[in-house]
Amino acid sequence: MRRWLDRWIARRGPTRPPMTLRYRQIFILPTRFGWLLGLLMFAMLMGSLNFNNNLGLLTTFIVAGLASNSMLLAFRNLQQLKILRTGAAPVFAGQTAQLMISLDNPALRERPGLELKLDDSLRIFSLGPQERAEIAIPVATHHRGWLQPGRIRVQTSQPIGLFEAWSWFWTERPILVWPRPAERPPPLPDQASDQTGEHHRQRSDGDEFFSLRGWREGDPLHRVAWKASQRHDSLLVRDLRQPQARELHLDLARTPGRDLETRIAVLTAWVLQAHRLERPWTLNLGGVKIGPDRGEPHLHACLRALAEL
Amino acid sequence: MKGLPPFNAVAWTVAAFVIAAAPHLLAMPVWLAGAILAVCGWRLLAAHRGWRPPPALLRLSLTGVGLLLIIVAFGGFWGRRTATALLCVMLAAKMMEMFTMRDLRLVASVCFFLIATQFLFNERLIYLVYLVIGSLVATIALTRIQDMHARTGQRTRKAEWDGVRSAAILLLMAAPVALTLFALFPRLAQPLWGLPDQIMDGRTGLSDEMSPGSISNLFLDDSPAFRVEFDGPPPPPDQRYWRGPVLWNFDGTTWSRPFFSDMPSRQFVPEGLHSLVYRVQLEPHERRWLFVLDFPVRGPEQALISVDHQMLNRQPVTTLMQYEAVSNPDFVDMPELSSNLRALATRLPDNRNPRTTALAAELRERHADDRELIQAVLRWFREEAFYYSLRPSPLGRHGVDEFLFDLRSGFCEHYASAFAVLMRAAGIPTRVVTGYQGGFWQANGNYLLVRQSDAHAWNEVWLEGSGWTRVDPTAAVSPARIEQGARSVIDGPRHLLDLDWIQNLRNRYDRIQHLWNRWVLGFDHARQQRMLERLGLSGMSTERVAVLMMLVLLLVSGVLSWFLLRPKRARPRSEAERAWLALLKKMRRHGLVKQPQETPLEFAERVAGRGVEGAEEFAELARMYCRIHYGDRPDETSRFSAGVRQFSPA
């Protein structure tokens, strides 16, 4: 039933942003209050007709006019509304992702009382004439991987809540959910024994390699290499970046853990730790090998690979 | 419960209720209305102070008290007043727990229902104001409640006014659909179900009995009873006797209708030389009778003409009713009087009014002829010191004696009653007819306005050869009453506001009321058919009218949709800008379209480059526009618009 409905909606026009809401995508039905007023109108109509009471009839018909206009106005509040894009920054499983939805009101009319609804989350907002807005909807995540949020409903019951007009759309692409990092991971696998690709000996942790570079504003005083500065007639500071820091080999096959998920959690924790220590690492997931490299893009590539595994 | 509703939403909802309930509140006992208003006041205060709803038990018991008050106020009598008062009390009770959007909406929407019920009591023109204001405030309340949900409304005075304005526009836009439905919704020729008599709680107007004071009470009431339009000139004032209930039975104080008064007449009244054709617009009086002139030939289809030539509708008249009637004043009613009827028409209660009986015997001795006897009595009324007065004293057991010999001052019902007793005592069959006499001729509107204060009572005596013959003893005492209307009989104003200019204003207002009645209230099945006939659609069945209504409704909705859904355009702000747009339109017609990124001068250059005739002038106009719009030469505006008007590119 649900799939059939989805297919039917898809047949009626675009279902993913960027899209402009047109009449084929906008649905409208009376709200519960609308049905109640309909009942009231029926009672008024019957009473007035029976007593042949023309002013009573006129009152009834005024309510009918209000109702029919409010149907049009609810529709108008959505018509030509643009959903520009959706997107969400990746989060770790268990965190709440913020699904950002960009909307644009190209018209010169205000659009008050718009609502965005996804599962149980509801956001109410208004768009001024020709205003763009980005609305965040929280999405709960549970498992790593790509999370496809359900149909998002953009709806309104303006101006008096008799009719609700709505339209459905899906996110442009699913939300990336990284694996949840292990809470107490084992220490990083520093001693790699049988790695063939190893080129240099690991130094002990106490040794600290540094180079010298020119002083820049903001460098702390204790890093200034006073003696060297004296020799060079300019201020030099110790640079703690280690171009040849020891490379880590993070291998799924050699990661401790009862099952795959535990091992992935440990690997995730390690990757994050390595990133924090600014050490280069290679991630080997059996079929996929990433690195050696370091930095933000490398981290994201690794996390994504772990999520997709 | 998520927070309390904002003050403005509550305030508008309470206001909508108070306005919709106002006429109902005025009609109920003061203490009951006070109790309802007190709850409204409490609700406003609660919204202002941010109070929570009272505990359920308290609400329940207060509601119970409200129901008890209803029973006390209306004594368990179930009528429309009771029903509407109950509705008011229930809504007030709802107000105590009106703390969610759903409850607020419920109260605001039932206000429309409350407004509609008021029209069961009164449909005068002035209530159009009530309808408009009541609907407006209820609509405002509904939009405020919606805002409270959307939480879009900033609570500023400007936002509040914008809300009022948008609600007014919403209501105004409801008018096309409402009027279409009003004109074309199929009306019923017959009610769906009968109107139970109990729902009629009676209102001022002529009753079916006559006792001293029953008609003089109406004398102070200037509200219209009915209006009449005549085909041809109206009858002279002394012929304007509007026949209502005919009374035969007398118990000493009260005259009442006989058992046969609802039976259909077996006499056929033919049309005569002096037949009158007229249309009556009868204000609802909740009784079955329709007022007609003597003697009705025919009336509306559903009405019957009784033995006493009273016209009776099938249902009580609860809403303004229009009917056409024909009367033949020359008709002779009952040339032969059966002995049964003669006995009934001369019956008097025993041991009452001895002096009157003696007088009747004395008169009978002197005048053997009935006609002479009647003339003698009328002469006596005229020549002796009888007065027409509004403030008659209460009468005792021998009321007619006291009236005729001691007080000699009274209203028409006293004269009619005394005259009937005197006649019956003399053996002349007599009955009392109540109704209205006279009316104010609205020369501008071409109709006769008959007010409640024109209520009257007169007699009919049965005479050999002329049947039942009208005799009006009041006319003998006070001819002005008949000639100039009821108001003329009393010197000076009847009450504080009874001034001539106010009376003139009232007459003027009544002309508008008359049109309102004719076109709005009296719009029924027959009138709808007539309207359609005029549009060339005669003999439409109910189904066809319904189909027509749907078609017109589609059309109207289509136009409305176009109007509402068309994209809003930025309006050019200045005259120069408007002229410039007109100029661009002229260029467009020749295939020269200004690109959005082009400045006026760049466009002019491009036009010149295309070698179009008139490019020079166009460039000059573009320069002028730039000077006006961006420079400091707004004084050139009129020259610019004139230039645009003359400009025509080849």
Interface residues (C-beta under 8 A of the other chain):
Chain A: F33 L36 L37 L40 A43 M44 M46 G47 S48 L49 N50 F51 N52 N53 N54 L55 G56 L57 L58 T59 T60 F61 I62 V63 A64 G65 L66 S68 N69 S70 L72 L73 F75 R76 Q79 Q80 A107 L108 R109 P112 G113 E115 I124 S126 S157 Q158 P159 I160 G161
Chain B: R102 R105 L106 S109 V110 F112 F113 I115 A116 T117 F119 L120 E123 Y127 L128 L131 S135 T139 L142 T143 I145 Q146 D147 H149 A150 R151 T152 S166 L170 L171 M173 A174 A175 P176 V177 A178 L179 L181 F182 F185 R187 L188 P191 L192 W193 L195 T318 T319 L320 V520 L521 G522 F523 D524 S557 L560 S561 L564 L565 P567 K568 R569 A570
